[in-house]
Structure formats: C-alpha cells, structure tokens
Amino acid sequence: RRSGAAACMCNMYHWLIIRSVVYRVKELRYIRLHFASVGFIPLCYTCHAMRVLNFCVTYEYFRPSCLAAACASLPSTMERSTRGAMAAPSWLLLLLGLAGVLRVHGQRAPDSTGFVSIDCGLPEQAGGYVDAATKLPYVPDGAYTDAGANHNISPEYIKPTSSKRYLNVRSFPAVARSCYTLPSTVPRGSKYLLRATFMYGNYDGLDRLPVFDLHLGVNFWRTVNITTADKPQLAEIIAVVPDESVQVCLVDTGSGTPFISALDLRPVRDTLYPQANATQALVLVDRSNFGLSGAALVRYPEDPYDRVWIPWSEIDSNEWTEISTPEKVQELADPRFNAPSAVMQTAITPRNGSRSASSRTIELSWDAAPNHAYPDPGVIGIVYFAELEAVAGDAAKRQFEMAINGKLWSKAPFTPQHLVCDAFFNSEAHRGFGGHYNVTLTATANSTLLPTINAAEFFSVVSTANVATDAKDGKWNFHSNSISG
C-alpha cells in the first residue's frame, strides 16, 4: 500500500488465500511459507502482509526482502474433516469482505494440468504450437495413432481468422475402424470431457461430405454428419475414465471416408455432471450462452474446463431484450453444475410488445436427433439463471414457473438470486419424446417482471457399459460390464 499524502490515489489490497488440507501424522508438525520480493519496491511504497491461520493473526507487518528468501513456520493444528471442507467458502467470503474491493493484477489462467490438445494431421516435423485464442499448447497426433494419412484443406477454405488446427486433417480411407489412444491424465474412475472437431475443407478434392460414426472405446458415441465444408463441427462427450488410456475410434459406415481435425481431452471435477457415471456418458447436444448476440465463443480460460459456450444464434431484436452486467456472478453453491461468470453475465428476456411478452413466457426447444443406436434418445437438460438487474421490494419482482415438455419441473415458483448462479436440471433422462426437449418459463401472476434465462446445456445419454476384452488393442471383442449402485 502506498504511504504518504498520495495514498488515496493508489490504495490497493491484495489477498492471497492458501487452502491446505493437512493430515495429522507424527512427522508433520509445521507448515512453511516462503517469501521473497522479486522486484524492486520504491521507497514511496510499503509492502507488508498479515498472516492469518484459521482466523487467528499469527504475524503482523511482515515485509518480504528484495531477492532474499524468508521462511515462516506455522504450527499445524488442522485435521481434514467434512466440516472443514464445507467451511472453506466462508474463508473466501470473510477475506474478501475484509479486503473490500479485490483487485488482481496479472491473474494467472486456470490450472490446465492434465489437458491434452492434439492437432490431427499436423506433420511431426512441424512440431507443436500455442493456440492463439486459448493459449493452450497443441501437439501433432503421430504419438496417438499410426493409421491414416495427413492432408491439408483446400486453399479456398483457409481464412485469416481460421484456427491453425482446422488447416489440416487426418483421414482413414479403406479401413473399417481406426482409433486414437490417449493416455489418461486423471486416475481411473475420474471424469473427463473429450471433444473431437471436424473441418472438411474439401481436403480430398472430392466435394463429398461424409457421414461416419464415432465411438468411445467400443461404445457408440454419435454419428458425425458433415453438413458443410467451410465450418468446423464439434462432437463432445463427458464420461468416466475406464482405464489407463482413452480410445476414440472413427468407424466407416459406407457413406464417406472418416476424418478428424482435432482432439481435446479435459479433466473435469468429479462432482460435476453426476449423470455421467461408470455406465453412461453425456453427449453434448447444445451449450448456449444467451444474450450479447454476435459475441465470441466463451471457453478456456474463462471456463476452467474449456467447455465451449456458443452465443445463441436465434436472438431476434423484435422478440428479445438482452441483459448484461459487468459484475461477476458468483458460482453455484451446488458443486454438481456450474457455468462460468463470463456466460452468466448475460441473459435474455421478452421484449415489451413481443409475442413472448404478451404471453409472459420464454419458450425454447432442443432436439437430440435419433440415430441407429438410440432411436429414442434420453435427454438431460441443465438451465442456468442469475438475476442481473437490481430487483428490490414488492414493486419489482421476477418469479416464474418452469415446465419441460408441458410438465411442471419445479414444485414452487422460482426467483433468481441477484448475481448468483443457479441451475435446474433433471437427474434422470427424459424419454418418450423422440429426443425433443421443450422448456417453457412462465411468469406468475405476482411477478412484475418477465422471465429471464442466462445459459443452458443439453445432452443425450449413451451407454458406456461395454468394455474391450483388451483395452490396449481396442478391438470389437467386448463384454458387458454392469456396475450396480
């Protein structure tokens, strides 16, 4: 904090919060924190810190020395407990409350440990590179498959804004089934997001858009139907790691040569998406960011799991009003679902005078297309809400009911919390509607404001109960692996 008469111009408070879980063992008695100032601090500045352990001040006015290490030892009195783990958020709220306004300079990107990013078809001699948008490193795919052939897309499909990973592909002609084997970066039984990207770009000069199947190991993932040559298509699945490696396989179904542009593997917090378990996975149908039409995709680093949030493309200015806030939206207290603040800071509501405003509703629909493996796909929906406007008192009240395919989803009317992410979801897959999923938000008679919606995710459910007899060879031989509970 700057001292002297000019302090009012530059006061800044920084809080570093270290959460440690310490198991009490005979050999462990202390926590040691190491400090050093790595830059020169002018005389007109003071830099000091106060150390707090479990809410107790242990040292005041500690000043790190320039380019000289200092160590402070704190006696360890902590044991791991459920109560302690649950109390962690109150630590954060208390310290931020003491700090007042939190300003973070040079904030680091979220931890990307365990991320695997593969540019399929990139020659080995080209080496890796860092993606311009996400700053994540991509590597050639030669270490993950020995099948197929590399190709560049046709020059007419290369644009100045094209991501580098879309400039080449690996194709697998005259082979019924070809696989990538990715080493698992998380323990067996943990959860991950796996995304395959396809950008045809007339790489083969045939101008023929292929259709083929994608498998996770020996389990059907989805049918890839390339509908345009100049736009990338995504296939994403959230699943549990079955073994020390993960296999992604492209299967020729007789409707064109399979190909692929990129593969991304991202570890996901195990508490997220509880519907994904050892016997079933979630295949992404749509992930929408409502509001701010024409905005860019939201993904890493705004989303620490590198989920791709796509701006809703159906915003009609005559039908919808966009709402946004520069304020950060707090994470959901429920650890099962969460959307990043960059997504939650925008929303839509019916525009006055529109059809939706007249009926006081928001009605949206999604479809999980039936396929040869799942003619009536089960659908999981997650809808995210946060109040972005200052709503206080009885004069302004936002309250609505939600229905899925005509059936009320909530037992009581819902009121979004101000700048706090909340979510509605179905624990069991909806079936019997041919993959159709209709969401209706209807304002109650007591509500003075119309409904809003910030974001939504929709998935179809696929089985992952089949495992290869030899996980290393990924052959078609398999047996049923039923897990109860």
C-alpha positions as CSV (number, residue, x, y, z in Angstrom):
1,R,0.0,0.0,0.0
2,R,1.4,3.3,-0.9
3,S,2.1,5.6,2.0
4,G,2.1,9.4,2.3
5,A,-0.1,12.1,1.1
6,A,-0.8,10.5,-2.3
7,A,-2.0,7.2,-0.8
8,C,-5.7,8.0,-1.6
9,M,-4.9,7.7,-5.3
10,C,-3.3,4.3,-5.3
11,N,-4.6,2.2,-2.3
12,M,-4.8,-1.4,-3.3
13,Y,-5.3,-4.5,-1.2
14,H,-4.3,-8.0,-2.4
15,W,-5.3,-11.2,-0.6
16,L,-3.6,-14.5,-1.3
17,I,-5.7,-17.3,0.1
18,I,-4.0,-20.6,0.6
19,R,-6.2,-23.6,1.2
20,S,-4.3,-26.5,2.7
21,V,-5.6,-29.9,3.8
22,V,-3.1,-31.4,6.3
23,Y,-3.4,-34.9,7.6
24,R,-2.1,-35.2,11.2
25,V,0.8,-37.5,11.3
26,K,3.7,-37.8,13.7
27,E,6.2,-36.5,11.3
28,L,4.2,-33.4,10.2
29,R,4.3,-30.5,12.7
30,Y,4.7,-27.3,10.6
31,I,3.5,-25.5,7.5
32,R,6.3,-23.5,6.0
33,L,5.6,-20.5,3.8
34,H,8.5,-19.0,1.7
35,F,8.5,-15.3,0.7
36,A,10.7,-13.0,-1.4
37,S,10.1,-9.8,-3.3
38,V,11.2,-10.5,-6.9
39,G,11.1,-6.8,-7.9
40,F,12.5,-3.6,-6.5
41,I,9.9,-1.7,-4.3
42,P,10.4,2.1,-4.4
43,L,10.8,3.9,-1.1
44,C,7.5,5.6,-1.5
45,Y,5.7,2.3,-1.3
46,T,5.3,0.0,1.7
47,C,4.7,-3.7,1.1
48,H,3.7,-5.7,4.1
49,A,1.4,-8.6,4.9
50,M,-0.5,-10.0,7.8
51,R,-0.7,-13.8,8.1
52,V,-3.9,-15.4,9.3
53,L,-4.2,-19.1,10.2
54,N,-7.7,-20.3,10.9
55,F,-8.9,-16.8,11.5
56,C,-6.1,-16.0,14.0
57,V,-3.4,-13.4,13.3
58,T,-0.1,-15.2,13.5
59,Y,2.2,-12.4,12.4
60,E,1.8,-8.7,11.6
61,Y,3.6,-6.3,9.3
62,F,5.7,-8.9,7.6
63,R,7.8,-7.4,4.7
64,P,9.4,-9.6,2.2
65,S,13.0,-8.7,1.4
66,C,14.1,-8.0,-2.1
67,L,15.7,-11.0,-3.7
68,A,16.3,-12.6,-0.3
69,A,14.3,-15.7,0.8
70,A,12.5,-15.7,4.1
71,C,10.7,-18.6,5.7
72,A,7.9,-18.6,8.2
73,S,6.8,-21.8,10.0
74,L,3.3,-22.2,11.3
75,P,2.4,-25.0,13.7
76,S,0.0,-27.4,12.1
77,T,-3.3,-27.8,14.1
78,M,-5.5,-28.8,11.2
79,E,-7.2,-32.1,10.5
80,R,-9.1,-33.0,7.4
81,S,-12.9,-33.2,8.1
82,T,-16.1,-32.8,6.3
83,R,-17.0,-29.8,8.4
84,G,-13.7,-28.2,7.5
85,A,-14.1,-28.8,3.8
86,M,-17.6,-27.4,3.8
87,A,-16.4,-24.3,5.7
88,A,-13.9,-23.3,3.0
89,P,-16.2,-21.0,1.1
90,S,-16.8,-18.9,4.3
91,W,-13.0,-18.4,4.4
92,L,-13.2,-16.8,1.0
93,L,-16.2,-14.6,1.8
94,L,-14.7,-13.4,5.0
95,L,-11.3,-12.4,3.5
96,L,-12.9,-10.7,0.5
97,G,-15.2,-8.9,2.9
98,L,-12.2,-7.6,4.8
99,A,-10.4,-6.6,1.7
100,G,-13.3,-4.6,0.4
101,V,-12.6,-4.3,-3.3
102,L,-10.4,-7.1,-4.7
103,R,-8.1,-6.2,-7.5
104,V,-5.9,-8.8,-9.1
105,H,-3.2,-7.8,-11.4
106,G,-1.5,-10.3,-13.7
107,Q,-4.0,-13.0,-12.7
108,R,-3.0,-16.4,-13.9
109,A,-5.1,-18.6,-16.2
110,P,-6.9,-21.5,-14.5
111,D,-4.9,-24.7,-14.0
112,S,-4.6,-26.7,-17.2
113,T,-2.8,-29.7,-15.7
114,G,-3.9,-32.8,-17.5
115,F,-5.2,-31.1,-20.7
116,V,-4.3,-33.0,-23.8
117,S,-4.7,-31.0,-27.1
118,I,-4.0,-32.7,-30.4
119,D,-3.9,-31.2,-33.9
120,C,-4.8,-34.2,-36.1
121,G,-3.0,-34.3,-39.4
122,L,-0.2,-31.9,-38.3
123,P,3.1,-33.3,-39.5
124,E,5.5,-34.4,-36.8
125,Q,8.3,-32.2,-38.2
126,A,6.1,-29.1,-37.8
127,G,6.2,-29.5,-34.0
128,G,3.7,-28.1,-31.6
129,Y,2.3,-24.6,-31.2
130,V,0.3,-22.5,-28.8
131,D,-3.3,-21.8,-29.8
132,A,-3.8,-18.0,-30.3
133,A,-7.3,-17.9,-28.6
134,T,-6.9,-20.2,-25.6
135,K,-3.0,-20.1,-25.2
136,L,-3.1,-23.9,-24.8
137,P,-0.3,-25.9,-26.5
138,Y,-1.3,-28.3,-29.3
139,V,0.8,-31.2,-30.5
140,P,0.9,-33.4,-33.6
141,D,-1.1,-36.6,-33.5
142,G,1.6,-39.1,-34.5
143,A,2.2,-40.3,-31.0
144,Y,-1.5,-41.3,-30.6
145,T,-2.2,-43.2,-33.8
146,D,-0.3,-44.9,-36.6
147,A,-3.2,-45.2,-39.0
148,G,-4.5,-42.9,-41.7
149,A,-2.9,-40.1,-43.8
150,N,-2.3,-36.4,-43.3
151,H,-3.9,-33.8,-45.6
152,N,-4.2,-30.0,-45.9
153,I,-7.6,-28.5,-46.5
154,S,-8.2,-26.8,-49.9
155,P,-6.7,-23.2,-50.0
156,E,-10.1,-21.6,-50.8
157,Y,-11.3,-22.7,-47.3
158,I,-8.4,-21.0,-45.5
159,K,-9.4,-17.7,-43.9
160,P,-7.3,-15.2,-41.9
161,T,-9.4,-16.0,-38.8
162,S,-9.1,-19.8,-39.2
163,S,-7.7,-21.6,-36.2
164,K,-4.5,-23.4,-37.1
165,R,-5.9,-26.8,-36.0
166,Y,-8.5,-26.6,-38.8
167,L,-5.9,-26.3,-41.6
168,N,-5.2,-30.0,-41.8
169,V,-6.9,-33.3,-41.2
170,R,-6.1,-37.0,-40.8
171,S,-8.3,-39.3,-42.9
172,F,-8.7,-43.0,-42.6
173,P,-9.6,-44.5,-46.1
174,A,-10.3,-48.1,-46.7
175,V,-10.3,-49.0,-43.0
176,A,-13.4,-50.1,-41.1
177,R,-12.3,-48.8,-37.8
178,S,-9.3,-46.5,-36.8
179,C,-8.5,-45.4,-33.3
180,Y,-6.6,-42.8,-31.3
181,T,-5.3,-43.9,-27.9
182,L,-4.9,-41.1,-25.4
183,P,-3.1,-41.7,-22.1
184,S,-5.4,-40.8,-19.2
185,T,-4.2,-37.8,-17.3
186,V,-6.5,-38.5,-14.4
187,P,-6.9,-41.5,-12.1
188,R,-9.2,-44.4,-13.3
189,G,-12.7,-43.6,-12.3
190,S,-12.3,-39.9,-12.7
191,K,-14.3,-37.7,-15.1
192,Y,-13.2,-36.0,-18.3
193,L,-14.5,-34.0,-21.2
194,L,-13.5,-35.3,-24.6
195,R,-14.1,-33.2,-27.8
196,A,-13.5,-34.1,-31.4
197,T,-13.5,-31.4,-34.1
198,F,-14.1,-31.9,-37.8
199,M,-13.4,-29.3,-40.6
200,Y,-13.8,-30.9,-44.0
201,G,-12.5,-28.1,-46.2
202,N,-12.6,-30.4,-49.3
203,Y,-9.3,-31.8,-48.2
204,D,-9.7,-34.7,-50.7
205,G,-10.8,-32.6,-53.6
206,L,-14.0,-34.7,-54.0
207,D,-16.5,-32.2,-52.7
208,R,-18.3,-35.0,-51.0
209,L,-19.5,-34.5,-47.4
210,P,-19.0,-37.8,-45.4
211,V,-21.1,-39.4,-42.7
212,F,-19.4,-41.8,-40.2
213,D,-19.7,-43.0,-36.6
214,L,-17.6,-42.0,-33.6
215,H,-17.0,-44.4,-30.8
216,L,-15.6,-44.0,-27.3
217,G,-13.7,-47.3,-27.0
218,V,-16.2,-49.9,-28.2
219,N,-19.3,-47.8,-27.2
220,F,-21.2,-45.8,-29.8
221,W,-20.7,-42.0,-29.2
222,R,-22.5,-40.4,-32.1
223,T,-22.9,-40.2,-35.8
224,V,-20.9,-37.5,-37.4
225,N,-22.8,-36.0,-40.3
226,I,-20.7,-33.3,-42.0
227,T,-23.2,-30.8,-43.4
228,T,-20.9,-28.0,-44.6
229,A,-17.3,-27.9,-45.9
230,D,-16.4,-24.5,-44.5
231,K,-17.4,-24.7,-40.8
232,P,-16.0,-26.9,-38.1
233,Q,-18.3,-29.3,-36.3
234,L,-17.9,-30.4,-32.7
235,A,-18.6,-33.7,-31.0
236,E,-18.3,-33.7,-27.2
237,I,-18.8,-36.3,-24.5
238,I,-18.5,-36.2,-20.7
239,A,-17.5,-39.6,-19.4
240,V,-15.7,-41.5,-16.7
241,V,-12.2,-42.8,-17.3
242,P,-12.4,-46.6,-17.6
243,D,-8.7,-47.5,-17.8
244,E,-5.2,-46.1,-18.1
245,S,-6.0,-44.9,-21.6
246,V,-8.9,-43.5,-23.6
247,Q,-9.7,-44.6,-27.1
248,V,-11.5,-42.5,-29.7
249,C,-12.4,-44.5,-32.8
250,L,-13.7,-43.4,-36.2
251,V,-15.9,-46.1,-37.9
252,D,-16.6,-46.2,-41.6
253,T,-20.3,-46.8,-42.3
254,G,-20.1,-46.7,-46.1
255,S,-21.0,-43.1,-46.5
256,G,-17.6,-41.5,-47.0
257,T,-14.1,-41.6,-45.5
258,P,-13.8,-40.7,-41.8
259,F,-11.5,-37.8,-41.0
260,I,-10.7,-35.6,-38.0
261,S,-9.2,-32.2,-37.3
262,A,-8.5,-32.1,-33.6
263,L,-8.9,-33.9,-30.3
264,D,-9.1,-32.3,-26.8
265,L,-9.2,-34.1,-23.5
266,R,-10.0,-32.1,-20.4
267,P,-10.2,-33.4,-16.8
268,V,-13.5,-32.4,-15.1
269,R,-14.2,-32.1,-11.4
270,D,-15.8,-35.4,-10.3
271,T,-18.7,-33.7,-8.7
272,L,-19.8,-32.0,-12.0
273,Y,-22.4,-33.7,-14.1
274,P,-23.4,-36.5,-11.8
275,Q,-25.5,-38.1,-14.6
276,A,-22.2,-39.2,-16.2
277,N,-21.0,-42.3,-14.3
278,A,-19.3,-45.6,-14.9
279,T,-22.1,-47.0,-17.2
280,Q,-23.3,-43.9,-19.0
281,A,-21.9,-40.8,-20.6
282,L,-23.4,-37.4,-21.7
283,V,-23.1,-36.5,-25.4
284,L,-23.4,-32.7,-26.0
285,V,-26.5,-31.6,-28.0
286,D,-26.2,-27.9,-27.4
287,R,-24.5,-25.5,-25.0
288,S,-25.9,-22.0,-25.3
289,N,-24.9,-18.6,-24.0
290,F,-27.9,-16.3,-24.1
291,G,-27.5,-12.6,-24.6
292,L,-24.9,-10.4,-26.4
293,S,-25.7,-11.6,-29.9
294,G,-22.7,-11.8,-32.1
295,A,-20.4,-12.3,-29.2
296,A,-17.4,-14.6,-29.4
297,L,-17.3,-18.2,-28.0
298,V,-16.6,-18.5,-24.3
299,R,-14.1,-21.2,-23.4
300,Y,-10.8,-21.5,-21.6
301,P,-9.5,-19.5,-19.8
302,E,-13.0,-18.0,-18.9
303,D,-14.2,-21.6,-18.5
304,P,-11.6,-23.6,-16.5
305,Y,-12.8,-26.9,-18.0
306,D,-12.6,-25.5,-21.6
307,R,-16.3,-26.1,-22.3
308,V,-17.3,-24.2,-25.5
309,W,-20.3,-21.9,-24.9
310,I,-21.8,-20.8,-28.2
311,P,-23.8,-17.5,-28.4
312,W,-27.4,-18.2,-29.1
313,S,-27.9,-17.6,-32.8
314,E,-31.7,-17.1,-32.8
315,I,-31.8,-13.8,-31.0
316,D,-34.5,-11.6,-32.7
317,S,-34.3,-8.0,-31.6
318,N,-38.0,-7.7,-32.1
319,E,-38.7,-10.6,-29.7
320,W,-35.9,-10.4,-27.1
321,T,-34.2,-7.9,-25.0
322,E,-30.6,-8.6,-24.0
323,I,-29.5,-8.0,-20.4
324,S,-25.9,-7.8,-19.3
325,T,-23.8,-6.8,-16.3
326,P,-20.1,-6.1,-15.8
327,E,-20.4,-7.5,-12.3
328,K,-19.1,-11.0,-11.6
329,V,-21.7,-13.7,-11.0
330,Q,-20.9,-15.9,-8.0
331,E,-20.5,-19.6,-8.5
332,L,-23.3,-22.0,-7.7
333,A,-23.2,-23.4,-4.2
334,D,-24.2,-26.8,-5.6
335,P,-21.0,-28.4,-6.9
336,R,-22.8,-30.6,-9.4
337,F,-23.3,-27.8,-12.0
338,N,-21.8,-24.5,-12.8
339,A,-21.4,-22.0,-15.6
340,P,-18.6,-19.5,-15.8
341,S,-19.2,-15.9,-14.8
342,A,-18.5,-14.7,-18.4
343,V,-21.5,-16.7,-19.5
344,M,-23.8,-15.9,-16.6
345,Q,-23.2,-12.1,-17.0
346,T,-25.6,-12.1,-20.0
347,A,-29.3,-13.1,-20.3
348,I,-32.4,-12.6,-22.4
349,T,-36.0,-11.6,-21.5
350,P,-39.0,-11.0,-23.8
351,R,-39.2,-7.5,-25.3
352,N,-42.2,-5.4,-24.4
353,G,-44.8,-5.7,-27.1
354,S,-43.5,-9.0,-28.4
355,R,-45.5,-12.2,-28.6
356,S,-43.5,-13.7,-25.8
357,A,-44.1,-10.6,-23.6
358,S,-47.8,-10.9,-24.3
359,S,-47.9,-14.5,-23.1
360,R,-45.3,-13.6,-20.3
361,T,-43.3,-16.7,-21.3
362,I,-39.9,-17.8,-22.7
363,E,-40.3,-21.0,-24.8
364,L,-37.2,-22.7,-26.2
365,S,-36.8,-26.1,-27.8
366,W,-33.9,-28.5,-28.5
367,D,-33.8,-31.8,-30.3
368,A,-31.4,-34.8,-29.8
369,A,-31.6,-36.4,-33.2
370,P,-32.5,-40.1,-33.1
371,N,-29.8,-42.4,-34.6
372,H,-29.4,-46.1,-35.4
373,A,-28.1,-46.9,-31.9
374,Y,-30.7,-44.7,-30.0
375,P,-34.0,-44.3,-31.9
376,D,-35.5,-42.6,-28.8
377,P,-32.5,-40.9,-27.1
378,G,-32.8,-39.9,-23.5
379,V,-32.1,-36.2,-22.8
380,I,-30.6,-34.4,-19.9
381,G,-31.1,-30.6,-19.6
382,I,-29.4,-28.0,-17.4
383,V,-30.8,-24.5,-17.4
384,Y,-28.9,-21.7,-15.7
385,F,-30.3,-18.5,-14.1
386,A,-29.0,-15.4,-12.3
387,E,-30.7,-12.1,-11.7
388,L,-28.6,-9.4,-13.4
389,E,-30.8,-6.4,-12.6
390,A,-31.3,-4.7,-9.2
391,V,-34.6,-6.0,-8.1
392,A,-35.8,-5.0,-4.6
393,G,-39.0,-4.6,-2.8
394,D,-42.6,-5.6,-3.9
395,A,-42.6,-3.0,-6.7
396,A,-40.2,-5.2,-8.8
397,K,-40.4,-8.9,-8.6
398,R,-39.2,-11.7,-11.0
399,Q,-40.9,-15.0,-10.4
400,F,-41.7,-17.8,-12.9
401,E,-42.5,-21.4,-13.2
402,M,-40.7,-23.9,-15.5
403,A,-42.2,-26.7,-17.5
404,I,-40.4,-29.4,-19.5
405,N,-42.5,-30.9,-22.4
406,G,-45.6,-29.5,-20.8
407,K,-44.9,-30.9,-17.3
408,L,-44.0,-28.6,-14.4
409,W,-40.4,-29.0,-13.4
410,S,-40.4,-27.1,-10.1
411,K,-42.9,-27.6,-7.3
412,A,-42.8,-23.9,-6.4
413,P,-42.2,-20.7,-8.4
414,F,-38.6,-19.7,-8.9
415,T,-37.0,-16.4,-8.2
416,P,-33.4,-16.0,-9.5
417,Q,-30.8,-14.7,-7.0
418,H,-29.0,-11.5,-7.7
419,L,-25.6,-12.2,-9.2
420,V,-25.6,-15.8,-8.0
421,C,-25.6,-18.7,-10.5
422,D,-28.4,-21.2,-10.0
423,A,-29.5,-24.2,-12.1
424,F,-32.4,-26.5,-12.8
425,F,-31.7,-30.0,-14.1
426,N,-33.3,-33.4,-14.5
427,S,-31.5,-36.3,-12.7
428,E,-32.9,-39.0,-15.0
429,A,-33.0,-38.8,-18.8
430,H,-36.3,-37.7,-20.3
431,R,-37.5,-40.3,-22.8
432,G,-40.6,-40.9,-24.9
433,F,-40.4,-37.6,-26.8
434,G,-38.1,-38.7,-29.7
435,G,-35.3,-36.6,-28.3
436,H,-37.4,-33.4,-28.2
437,Y,-37.0,-31.1,-25.2
438,N,-39.2,-28.1,-24.8
439,V,-38.6,-25.6,-22.0
440,T,-41.3,-23.1,-21.0
441,L,-40.7,-20.3,-18.4
442,T,-43.9,-18.6,-17.4
443,A,-44.2,-15.5,-15.2
444,T,-46.5,-15.9,-12.2
445,A,-49.4,-13.6,-11.6
446,N,-47.5,-12.0,-8.7
447,S,-44.4,-11.3,-10.9
448,T,-44.0,-7.7,-12.1
449,L,-41.0,-8.7,-14.4
450,L,-40.8,-11.2,-17.2
451,P,-38.7,-14.4,-17.0
452,T,-35.0,-14.4,-18.0
453,I,-32.6,-17.2,-18.9
454,N,-28.8,-17.0,-18.9
455,A,-27.5,-20.3,-20.3
456,A,-28.4,-23.9,-21.0
457,E,-26.8,-27.2,-21.7
458,F,-28.5,-30.2,-23.2
459,F,-27.1,-33.8,-23.6
460,S,-28.2,-37.1,-24.9
461,V,-27.4,-40.2,-22.8
462,V,-25.3,-43.1,-24.2
463,S,-24.2,-46.3,-22.5
464,T,-20.6,-46.9,-21.7
465,A,-21.2,-50.3,-20.1
466,N,-19.3,-52.3,-22.8
467,V,-15.5,-52.6,-22.4
468,A,-13.0,-54.1,-24.7
469,T,-11.6,-57.5,-23.7
470,D,-8.2,-56.0,-24.1
471,A,-8.3,-52.2,-23.5
472,K,-5.0,-51.8,-25.3
473,D,-6.0,-53.2,-28.6
474,G,-9.4,-51.6,-28.7
475,K,-10.8,-54.5,-30.9
476,W,-14.5,-55.2,-31.3
477,N,-14.5,-58.0,-28.8
478,F,-16.3,-56.8,-25.7
479,H,-18.3,-58.0,-22.8
480,S,-21.0,-56.3,-20.6
481,N,-19.6,-54.6,-17.5
482,S,-22.6,-53.9,-15.3
483,I,-21.9,-51.9,-12.2
484,S,-24.7,-51.5,-9.6
485,G,-25.2,-48.6,-7.3
